[in-house]
Amino acid sequence: LMGRLREKLDDDLPELTEGLVSLLWPHYLRTIPSLSVVELTTDHQQMKQSDTLKEFQVLSRPIGERRTRCVYSATRDITLHPLALPDVSLQYEPDGRSVIRLRFECGPLVGDWSQIDLSRLPLYLSADSPVACALHRALTLGTQQFWLRLPGQGRRVLDAHFSPMGF
């Protein structure tokens, strides 16, 4: 009798836990589609303004014996800016606070930086998981102040924040 009871419990346990997990964390059991990160590198020296790509798709390299190609679709519109990020550095203020400096470069065809909409500038943290997680935490939770310095001007405080995008 105990053997049958134990067998019955073993049979029902996955159904019980799946039901409980689906109630508490419904997103946990959803399937996640195949994901990939694509880096689009623009020739920012030749761009005059930002360009938006709508319904952007990328084909994978041929896979397997049948040379199957997968189609990846972007989850949102992609805005290409006439910018490059040639330098990221960690520095320290005299009081000991850390400063992450992002130095952007703009192409010569853009006459005025104010023409570029930088209100939403996506950054991908390409690093090993511990480093990327530490950077993510520092940028989303640990920032105290943002400064912006345009060419030929002094630095000024900027009302800005980092927020996670997800997919």
N, C-alpha and C positions, 0 to 999 in steps of 0.2 A: 504494500500500500504506500509506504514512504517513497519507494522508488518511482512509482507512478506519479505521485504528487510532485516529486522533484522534477521529473520529466515534463510535467505539465507547466510548472513554473519556468523551466528553461525554455519551453516553447513560447510562452506568453511574454517573457521578459523583454525581448526586442520590440514587440508591439506596444508594450506599456511604456518603455523608455522613448520610443519614437513619438508616441502620442504626447507624452509629457514635454519632450524637447520642442515639438511643433507648436505647443501652446505657449511655452516660455520664450523660445527664440525661433520664431517662424522663418527668419532669414537663414538660419543655420543649415536647414535641410534643403534649401533651394539649390538647384544646380548653377554652377558658375560657368558661363561660356568661356571658350578658349580666348585668352587675352594675350596681347602683345603690346610692347611699347615701341613706337616708331619715332625715330628722330628725323625731323625734316630740317635740313640745313639750307638756308637761303643765302643767296649772294647779296648780303645786306649793302654791299658797296654799290649795287646797281638798282636797288629799290628806292622809290621816291616816297612811298606811303605804305600803310598797312594793307594787307590783302586777306580776304576771308574766303576759305574753302568750305563749301557747303556739301554735305553728304559725301565726304571724302572716303575713298576705298583704296585698299592696298591688296595686291595679290601676293601670296607667299611664293617661295621658290617651289619648283616641282618636288613632290614628296613620294617616295616609294617606287615600286616597279611600274605602277600605272601612271606615274608622273602627275599625280593629283595636285591641283593648286587650290589653296583655300583663299576665300575672300574675307578680309577683315574690314569692317565698317567702323568709322569713327563714331564715338558716342555723342559727339557734339560738333558744332562748327569749329573749324580751326582758323585762328587768326595768325597770319605770319607778319611779323613786324620787321622793319628795316634795322634790326638790332643784332648785335652779337654780344656774348658774355665772355670776353677774353680773360677776365681775372676775377677770382673769388679768393679773399684772404681773411684770415682770423687775426685781429689786432686787439690791443688792450688800451683802455682809457687810463689816464693817470690814477684814477681811484680804484683800478683793478677790474672794472667791468669788461666783459668780452664784447667785441664789436665784429660782426660779420660784414665785410665790405664787398658789395657786388658792383663791379665796374662794367658798365654797358658801353658799347661803342655804336655809333650811328653812322650810316654811310654818308658820303659827301653830297649826294643828291638831295638829301633832306636838309633844307635850309634852316629850319627852326624846330627844335626839339618839342616845342609846345604843340606842333602839328600831330604828334604821335600820341594816341590814346593809350596811356599806361595804367588805366584804372584796373584792368584785369590782365595780369601778366603771368601766365602759367609757368611754373618751374618744376622740372622733374628732378628728384633727388637721386641721382645715379651713383649709388655707393653700396658697400656691403650692408646687410640688414642692420647691424648694430649702429653703424655710423648714420645711415639714412634715418633710422628711428630717433636717434639723438638729435639730428638736425631738424627733423619734423617737430619734435617736442620743443626745441629751442625756438624755432620760428613761429609756431602756432601758439605756444603757451608762455614762452619766456621773453618775448620782446617787450621792451619798455618804451622805446622811442625809435622813430624812423627819421632819417635825414635824407635830403635830396640836394645834390649839388650839380647844377647844369654848367656847361663850359662858360667860363668868363664870369661866373657868379659865385657868391659865397654859399655855404651850406645853410639850408633852412629846414625847420621841423616840418614833417609831412604827416598829415592825418591819414594813416594807412594801417593795414593789418594783413597777415597771412592767414589763409583759411584752406583747409583740405578740400580737394576736388572730388576724389573718388572716381568711379567710372560709371 
